[in-house]
Amino acid sequence: MMSILPAAILRAGCTALADEARTYTHEDEATGRVLTCDRCPPGSHMRAHCTATRRTQCSPCPAHHFTQYWNYLSKCLYCSAFCGENQLVQRECSPVHNRVCTCKQGYYKRADFCVKHAECPPGYGVKVPGTADRNTQCEKCAPGSYSSKTSSSDACARHTDCATRGLRLLLKGNVWRDNLCVSCEDLQPRGGLEMLKKILPDFLARQKVKRDKLIRFVRRSLPLQKEVRQSSQTQLLGHISTWIRDAGEDELKSLPGMLRASRLHHVAHKLERMIMTVEKAGGCWNGVSSTVHPASHPALLGKSLDH
């Protein structure tokens, strides 16, 4: 019995509070008596106070107006919330609530503005996707995984297992590039250097070469690209990518020397190692052997050559 009594008192108290929230006191001008009047329900407003002989008179809210709670307001409230830039209507104005706005897809609320979700750069993937109320959370790709593009939605992906696809590993991937898997059929027409051309533009873009050094390299090494002083980093890398796309095998082999001539020694060294690995990693296109010997090729020992 001792445990039942407090619960009963609590329920009675809650009921009293609920009743109080739906009534209000008002002094009757005619009699001077203080009356307990009913409040008007959500979606309406008080048109006339109660009297000793009449209940409170309520009227429905007109268009574009609302009351959300039991009230004795003389007028309904105007739906004053308007959706701004990068917002959309989550809930339209109605007699019982104001208009509610939310950030559109790809944006989240920060202070009173909708801000674009952060994008995870190559080498990082989405850990927690952004919502209308929270920004994207990124994380660095773990060993054995990668992210090759800037994205606000993609998580890191596992490196492709070449062996399970019946392919050989030509170059091991890193945090921003997948393993480069090939078959003998891929290599027979033009050799491994043609496959290397697919990843060279991204490789060069990841080397953090300063713009002035890129300008020097393009002016010295690439024909018809002399007026590049006003070019952006992206434009300069675009010139190099175009040259790589059209380059023959001998030109690709000369690229490390071209880089050294522009004092880009660290990039030249990495590229030289990649070229050597590609040329030696298998002989199925030169008739020597179709067997790859991991001990002879660091790319197959879990060490990427293009960090």
N, C-alpha and C positions, 0 to 999 in steps of 0.2 A: 504493500500500500504506500510505503514511503517513496518508492520510485515512481509511482503513477501520479502522485499529486503534483510534483514540479512540472511534469509534462503537461498536465491539464492546465496549470497556471500559465505555462508558456503559450499554449494554443489559444487560451482566452486573451492573453496579451496581444498576440498577433492579430486576432480577430478584431480587437478594439482598435489597433492601429489601422487596419484595413478600413474599418468603418469610418475612422476619423479622416482618412485620406479621401473618402468619398463624400464628406460633408464639410461645411464651414459655418462659422457663426456670422450673423448679420443682425444689426440693430434695425428693427422695424421703425420707419420714420413716423408712421401713423400712431403707434402705441408706445414706442420707446422700449419695447421688449427686445431682448436679445434672443434671436431665433437660431435654431440649427437647421440649415438648409442643405439640400442635396447639391452636390457638384454635378456639372454636366459631363457626360461620357466623352472619351476621345472621339474626335471627328465633329465635335459641336462646340458651341460657346454659350455663355449665359446671356439670355436676352432680357430676363427680368428676375430679380431676387424673389425668394419665397416670401409669403406673408403668413399671417396667422391662419388664413383660410385657403392658401394656394401654394402648391409646390413650385420649386424653381422652374422657370420657363427657359428651355434651351432651343437653339436653332442650329442647323447643320452648317458646316464651314462652306463658304463659296469656293469656286474653282481657284486653284493655285494657293490655297490657304489650308492650314491644318492645326489641330491640337493633338498632342501625343498622349496626354494624361488627363485624368479626371480634373476638371477645372471650373473656375467661375470667372473666366476672362470675359470682358465685354466684347472682344473681337478675337477672331482666330488669327493665328500667326501666319505671316506671308512665307511662302516657300522661297527662302532667300539663298539657298545653296545652288550655285551654278558651276557646272563642270568646266574646268579650264584646260589649258594646253596639256596634252598627253594624258587626259583623263576621259573616262566614259561613265555613263550613268549606270550605277549598280542597282539602284532602286529609285523609281520615279516618284515625284511628289504625289501624295494622296491626302485625303482628309485626315489621316491619322499619323502621318510622319512627313518630315521634310525630305527633299531630294537627297540621295546619298551617292557620292561619286567615288570612283576607285581608279587607280592607275591602269592604263591600258597595257596590253601584253608587252613584255620587255622592259617595263618601267616599275619603279617602286617608290613609295612615299617617303620623303625625307623633308622634315619640317612641313611646310605647306605646299611643297612642290613634288611633282613626279619626275624622278631622275632615272636616266637609262641604266639598266643593269650593267654592272661591270663585266667586261669580257676577259676571259682567261687567255693569256698569250700562248704561243707554241711552247711546249714543254710543261704546260700546266693544264689541268682539267678541272671541270666543275665538280666540287665536292658537295655543295648544297645549292640546288637551283634557286634562282631568285623568284620572289613572289611579289604581289602588289604591296606588301609591307616590309619586305626584306631584300637586301642586295644579294647578288651572287657571291658564293664563297668558293675560292679557287684553292687548289693544292698542287704541289709539284708532283709530276708523274713519278711513280716509284720505279725502281729498277725492273726492267722487263716490260715496261709500258711506255706509251708515248702519246703526244697530241701534236699534230702537225699544223694546226691552224688556230687562229684567234676565234674564240667562240664563247657565248654566254650560256650554252646549253650542253655541250659535249663533254663527257668525262674522258679520262685517259683510257686508251685502248691497249690491250695486250699486244706485244709484238707477234707477228705472224710466225707460226712454227713451220719453217720451210719443209722439214723432213716429212711431216704428216701429209703434206700436199704433193709429195714426190718431187720436190724441188731442192736445189742447193742454195746455201746461204752465201751470197756474193759479198755483201757488206752488212755487218751487224748494225742494228738500229740503235738509237739513243732516245733521249726524252722527247725530241721533236720530230723523229723520223722512224718509220717502221723498218724492220729487217728488209733488205733488198734480196728477194728470192728470184732465182732464175732456173730455167731448164736449158738443156743443150740446144733445143730448138730456138730459144730466145737468143742464144749467143752465136749460133752458126752463121747468120747472115753477115754481121758486122763486128762481132766480138764484144767483149765486156765493156769497152770504153763507150760504146753507144748506149749501154744501160746506165753507165755512170752519168751521162749527160742529163738524165732525168732528175738527178738529185743535186747536181752542181749549183744551180741557181739558189736553192735553199741553203746549201752548205755555205756559199759565199755571203749570203744575207745574214747568217748567224755568227759571223766572225768578228763583229763589232769593229769594223774598219771605219775610221773617221772619214767624214765627207771629203776633206781636203786631200786625203790619200787616195780615195776613190777617184777624185777628179784627176789627180796625177796619173793614175793607172790608165784611165780611159783615154786621156789625151795622148799618152805615150804609146799605148798598145793597140787601140782599136781604130781602124781606118774610118775616115769620114765622121769622126766624133771629136772634133777639136774644140768646138765652141760649147763647152759644157760648164763654164764657171758659174752660171746661174741655175744649174740643174739641181734638183733635190736629191736626197739620198735614194729615194725610190726610183727616180728617173735614171740615175747613174747605174743602179743595179739592173734596171730594165735594159739599158744598152748592153751590159755584160751578158745578160740572159739571152738576148737576141744573137750576140756573137757566138755563144756556146751552142745554141740551137743549130746554127749554120756551119759550125766548125767541123773540119774533117779530123781523122784520127791523128795525123801528124800535128795539126794545130792544137788539139787538146793536150798532146804530150808536151808541147812547148809552153803551155800555160803556166806551169810552175816557174820557168825561167822568166816569163813576162812579169810575174808577180814579184820575183826577186829584183828585177830591174827597177821596180817602183818601190823597193825597200819594204815589201810586204813578206818578209822572210818566214814568219811563223805560219802564215796562210799557205805559202808555197810548200813548206815542209809537210804540212798535213795533207795537202793535195797530192804531193809526190808519193806519200805512203799509200794513199787510196788508189792511185793509178797502179802502183806496183802490186798491191793486193789483188786488184781486179785482173791484172794480166797473169798473175800466178795462181789464182785461187782454183783453177780447174783447167783441164786440157781438152774438154770435149769439143771445143771448136777448132783446135789445131791438130787433132789427131794424135796427141801424145798420151793423154790419159783422161778418163772421165771421173777419176777419184780425187777428192779433195783431202789433203793431209792437214788436219787441224794444227798439228804442232808447228807447221811451217808458215801458218797464216794467222796472225793475231786477230783478224776480224772474226775468226771462228772460235776464238777462245773467250768470248764474252767481253772483248775490249773494242769499243767503237773507235774508229780512227778520225772521226770528224767532229769531236766535241769542240 
